[in-house]
Amino acid sequence: DVYKRQVSTQSTWGKYLFNLYPFLFKMSLNRDQLIYLSRVCEQTERFEDMLEYVKQVVRQGQELSIEERNLLSVAYKNSVGSRRTAWRALCTICLLYTSP
């Protein structure tokens, strides 16, 4: 099954997939497809996209498996982490320009 295979960051399929990702957000995907896409996003470090796919899984209302909870945790951790890093950089820049 194509949704069960692991995709490396250098694969043609992975690159093709992300050219279509805005279209994939609008599609009605089943749970397995959403989990697969969130794994691909994790491997390619597209954590904002990963978060969107995992949110769609959560909205389905079923209880999350341990793997799905871990995907949710990774998505939020990395999404918030990149924002936190950006905030620190901005604070540093502000301090440089406001200090005498």
NORFEN-V564216 format. One record per residue. N is the residue number from 0. RES is the residue in one small letter. SS is DSSP state (hx for helix, st for strand, lp for the rest). PHI is phi in whole degrees, -180 to 180 (* if undefined). BURIAL is 1 if it has 16 or more other C-alpha atoms within 10 Angstrom, else 0. Layout:
N	RES	SS	PHI	BURIAL
N	RES	SS	PHI	BURIAL
//
This chain:
0	d	lp	*	0
1	v	lp	-63	0
2	y	lp	-79	0
3	k	lp	-93	0
4	r	lp	-72	0
5	q	lp	-84	0
6	v	lp	-117	1
7	s	lp	-81	0
8	t	lp	-68	0
9	q	lp	-96	0
10	s	lp	-73	0
11	t	hx	-64	0
12	w	hx	-61	0
13	g	hx	-62	1
14	k	hx	-67	0
15	y	hx	-64	0
16	l	hx	-58	1
17	f	hx	-78	1
18	n	hx	-74	0
19	l	lp	-102	0
20	y	hx	-59	0
21	p	hx	-63	0
22	f	hx	-68	0
23	l	hx	-66	0
24	f	hx	-63	0
25	k	hx	-88	0
26	m	lp	-76	0
27	s	lp	-92	0
28	l	lp	-101	0
29	n	lp	-81	0
30	r	hx	-58	1
31	d	hx	-63	0
32	q	hx	-66	1
33	l	hx	-65	1
34	i	hx	-65	1
35	y	hx	-61	1
36	l	hx	-64	1
37	s	hx	-67	1
38	r	hx	-66	1
39	v	hx	-62	1
40	c	hx	-61	1
41	e	hx	-63	1
42	q	hx	-65	1
43	t	lp	-99	1
44	e	lp	58	0
45	r	lp	-106	1
46	f	hx	-73	1
47	e	hx	-65	1
48	d	hx	-68	1
49	m	hx	-58	1
50	l	hx	-61	1
51	e	hx	-63	1
52	y	hx	-66	1
53	v	hx	-67	1
54	k	hx	-60	0
55	q	hx	-64	1
56	v	hx	-65	1
57	v	hx	-62	1
58	r	hx	-65	0
59	q	lp	-70	0
60	g	lp	86	0
61	q	lp	-85	0
62	e	lp	-68	0
63	l	lp	-83	0
64	s	lp	-76	0
65	i	hx	-60	0
66	e	hx	-62	0
67	e	hx	-67	1
68	r	hx	-64	0
69	n	hx	-65	0
70	l	hx	-62	1
71	l	hx	-62	1
72	s	hx	-62	0
73	v	hx	-63	1
74	a	hx	-61	1
75	y	hx	-68	1
76	k	hx	-59	0
77	n	hx	-76	1
78	s	hx	-65	1
79	v	hx	-69	0
80	g	hx	-61	0
81	s	hx	-69	0
82	r	hx	-68	0
83	r	hx	-63	0
84	t	hx	-63	0
85	a	hx	-64	0
86	w	hx	-63	0
87	r	hx	-61	0
88	a	hx	-62	0
89	l	hx	-64	0
90	c	hx	-62	0
91	t	hx	-64	0
92	i	hx	-62	0
93	c	hx	-62	0
94	l	hx	-64	0
95	l	hx	-65	0
96	y	hx	-86	0
97	t	hx	-100	0
98	s	lp	-79	0
99	p	lp	-71	0
//
